[in-house]
Amino acid sequence: MSLDVWTWPERAGGLARLLVPYIFIALFFVLDLVPVHIPPFGEIRPCFSIMSVFYWAVYRPTLIPNWFVFGLGLTLDLVSGIPLGINAFIFLLVYWIISDQRRVFVGQPFVTVMIGFALVLSISNFLRWFLFSVLSGVWPPLLPVLGVILSGLFIFPLISMLLYTIHKNFAGAGNPDHAQP
């Protein structure tokens, strides 16, 4: 008979491994609130939260629960002032579709993941623009949406490398669900 007794440092280390992804999701959430001015597109906010939701849905869908993804989107709606539920709906949609189709991305070259992310980013931002327009009755220009998509495509490889490093060193240690990007 074996008794698995964890010491306090082992418990703290396990908790830290679970919290690291949430800390970075919170950091990306805050970055979503910071406007960036790019001259041809005006003021935009790159979609750091979508990058994070996409990454974790592909490589560790069991780590981030549905209610957390919904809450993240709902909180972003509340803080950013857009009609309530738009980001919550989009984040959940992205999370469900990508986590269901993760076998397409896991073990594939980064180009495959990047193409998938480009599709997700484009569709989610046009859907956000459309839903905002319908719900608010205001049809804003599409140029800032294109700026958000392009900035996200340039930033995602860096964010992906950062999340991969975090995943490899912290979140995935000792977990059989750990899938290498």
Secondary structure, DSSP 4 states (H G I P E B T S, - for coil): -------HHHHHHHHHHHHHHHHHHHHHHHHHTS-EEETTTEEE---HHHHHHHHHHHH-TTTS-HHHHHHHHHHHHHHHTSPTTHHHHHHHHHHHHHHHTHHHHTTS-HHHHHHHHHHHHHHHHHHHHHHHHHHHS----SHHHHHHHHHHHHHHHHHHHHHHHHIIIIITTT-TT----
